[in-house]
């Protein structure tokens, strides 16, 4: 392996006190309660068939990005021309509480609603893909399973392990967990053992910085504190290279991209805004899965947010 190495959202002291992190971005995609397209209904398969095919798709090995020769990697224009793969971003999976603000509820998906969303994805024939598969598709045109989708989870919340993972297991779904390392082992956050279990079971662990510091404000030593050290920590926990990064709040700037590349990242994920025309691999789009959305609204948002964008 090659040598890799303002205002804070929340300090370690707050985490030690057990405070819950705010949602990791300030934007969400809009959606309407339009009827599900007839084509989607026609393509829908039974939950059992979807599960079997999803498990097969998830098990499909993708090449490690480092094994793809530089000369085979498509240029930015070719990458931008490929149809986008829908990517959902989740935060907390729990029931709303009286103290939750109206804005916070966008980032808190009630348990029953999350289960319905996963069932909708299975019934609609979606198959989860992981970052190496996405990278191979974007850079070489490698095939993906039918109706691919990526499920991502930010901020290391414990309910992602205790609630989301068991529900995903029912459908053979795999996900990407972007870990903020200052939270590891704190109350209401995942432990090292749980993060390792996710990795061992075929999910992907990515970096979400040390403590959610805004990448646009990084200077000097911040790159060591926020990227290099967390990357090493996650590699020690999982025994695997950490190659993928999600920007806190979805905020990025062009200056960050070469810094991430120097530290071993091969792709990075933003939120709903447009991709960078020069570095689309470091501005891969996701949308927040809102706690207000019904399964139908989520489906419509997937279609509307990624088709032709």
N, C-alpha and C positions, 0 to 999 in steps of 0.2 A: 504494500500500500504506500502511496506517495506521502510525503510529509504534509500534514494539513493542520492544519490547525483551523442639561436636557431634562427630559422629564420621563420618569419611569411610570409604567402603568400601575405597578404595585411593588413595593419594597418587600424584602424578605421578612421584615418584622410583621407586616400585615399578613403575609402568608402564614407565618408562625402562629398568628392569632386566629387563623382559620377563616379569614375573609374569603368570600367567593369572588373570583375574578370577573370583571365585566366582560361582555362579549368582545371578540377580537377584531371587530371592525365596526364601521359607522354607516355602512351602506347595505341595502338589500335589493334584490331584484324584484320588480313588480310582476304581478300575475293577475289573471282574471279568472272568474269562475265559468269560463266558456266550456261548452261540452267537449268531452274527449273526442278527438278526431276518429272518424270511422276506420281509417287505415290502421290506427293504433289498436282498435278493438279487433280488427281482423287479424292482426299480428299476434294478439295475446295468446299465450299458451297456459295450460293448467299449471297450478303451483308445483305439482310433482315434477312435471317435465321441465319447468323452469329451474327447479332446484338441481335436477340431475345435470342439465346442461351448464348451469352456473358453476357447479362443482368441477366439471370437466374444463370449463374455460379458465377457472381460477388456477387450476393445476398446470395449465400450459406454461411451459418455461419460456421466458423471453431472454434474449441475450443481454449480458451485462453491458451497459453503455460503453465501458472502456474497451470492449472487444470489437466494437464497430469501427472500422478504419475511417480515419478523418475524411478520406476521399469519397466515402460512401454516404456521408452525412449531408442531407439536403440543405440548400441555402435557405435564408429566412423567407424568401418569397414562396418557395415550394412548401415550406412548413405552414405558412399562413394560408396557403391555398387549400390545404387538406380540411375536410369537414371536422369541426371541433367535436371532441368527445365530451358529453355532459359530465360535469364534476360538481358534486354537492358538498357543501361545507356545513358540518354540524358542530355544536358546542355542547350545551348541557341537554341531557335526556332525562327529564324529571317532570313531575307535575308542578304546575304553577302554584306559587304561594301568595298569600295576601300582600306581602311586602314587595312582590315583584312589580316593577314599573311597567307601563305600557310598552316602552321601548325595549326593556329587557326581555319581554316575552317573545320578541322576534328571534331571540337566540336560545330560547328554552323550549324544546319540543316535548310536550307531555308524553308520558310513556305509551298510553294507548294509541296516540296519534303516530308515534314513531313506528309502532308495530303495524299499523295500517299502511303507513308509507312503504315499509319494507315488503309487505304483502302485495301492494300495488305494483312495485317494481318487479317482483317475481311473476305475478300474474300477467304483467304486460310484456314479459319476455326479455327483460333487461339482464345483462350479465356484467358482473363487476370485473374491472380490470385494474391492474396495479401499475405503478410508475414506470417500471422497466418496459412493460408492454406498450404503454403510451409513448415512451421515448422512442422505442423501435418503430412504432407506427409513424410518429411525426418526422423522424429523421430518415427513415428508409422506405416508408410505405408498407411496412410489415402488416400482415392481416390481423384484424381483431375479431373477436366473436361478434355475432349479430347483436345489435342494440347494446353496445358497450356503455358502461357508466362507471364513474369512479366515486366512491364514498370516502370522504375525508373528515377527520375529527381534530379539532384544535383545542389546545390548552390543558390536556392531561386530566380532565375531569374523571373522577372515579366511576360515574354512571356510564361512561363510555365503555368501561370494562364490564360492569355488573349488569347493565341493562342492554346497551346496544350490541355488544358482542354476542350474547346468547341469542338475541333475535336474528342477527345476521347469520349465525350458525345454522339456524333452522332452514335458511334458504341457500346455504352454501356460498354466502357472500363474504368477500374479503375487503378490508379497508386499509386506509392510510392514516396513521395517528401521528400528528405533528405535536411533539412534546416540548413543553417549556420546562427546562430542567430544574429551575429553582423550586418548582412545585412538587417534585417527586418525593413521595413519602409524607407529604403534609396531609392534614385532615381534609377529606373529601377529594383527594387527588390520588392518582395511581402510584403504586409502589414499584421499585425496581423489578421485583419478581413478576408483577402483573405485566409490565412493559416487555420483559423477556418472554413471557408466555405468549403475548400477542405476536411477537416476532417469530417465535418457534412454531406457532400454528399457521404461519403463512401470511400474516398481515405485515405491512411495511411500517417501520418507524422512521419518521422524518424529524427534522429540526424546526423548532419554533422559537428559537433564541433561549437565552437564560431566563430573563424576566419580562419579556414582552416589550422591550425598549423599541421605540420607533426607529426603523432602519434609516430613515431619512436624516436622522440626527446623529448618526454614528461619527465619531472622530477617534483617530489614534487607537488607543487601547480598547475601545469598544469592540473592535473586531475580534480581539482575543477573548474578551469577557462574554460577548454575546454569541459568537459563532464557533471559534476554535475550541474553547473549553467545553461547551455543550456537546459539540460533535464528538469529542473524545469520550465524554461521559456516556453518551448513547452507544458508541461503538463498544465500550467496555461492558455495558449492560447486555447488548444483543449479540456481541461477537461478530457483527456484520458492519460493512461500510455504511455510512450515512451519506446519502447522495442527493437527497431532496429536501427542499426548504419551503416553508410558508411564511410570507411576510406578516408580522403583526399588524393588525388593522387593515391588511391588504395594501399597505403603503410602501412604495418603493421609489427609487430614483435611478437614473442610468449609472451613477457613480457606484452603486452597490453591486452591480452585476459582475464587473471584473473581480471585485473583492470576494464574492461568493465563489466564482470560478477558481480563484487561487486557493481556496480552502476546500476544494474537492466536490463542490456541488455541481451537478450536471443539469439541473432544472429547478425552477422555483415557481411558486403558485401565488397569484394575486387573488382579487375578487372580481366583481362584475365588470370592471372597466375594460376598455379595449386593450389588446395586446400591443407591446412595443414592436415597431416595424423592423427594428434591427436585431432584437434578441427575443423572439417569441417564446423560446424555450424557458426563459427566465421571467416570463409574464403570462403563464398559463392561467386561463380564466376559470374561476369557480363561482357558484352562487350560494348564498346563504339559504339553507332550508329553514324557512320561518316557522316558528311555533304556531302561527295563525293559520297555516295552510292545511287545507284538507288534502287527501291523496289526489283528488282531481286537480286542485290548484297546483300542487307540486308537479304533476304530470304536465300540465299546460305550461308551467314555467320552464321545465326542462326543454320542451319543444321550442317555446318562444325565445328563450335566452341563448340557445346554441345553434339553431338552424340558421345558416346563412350569415352568421356574425364573424 
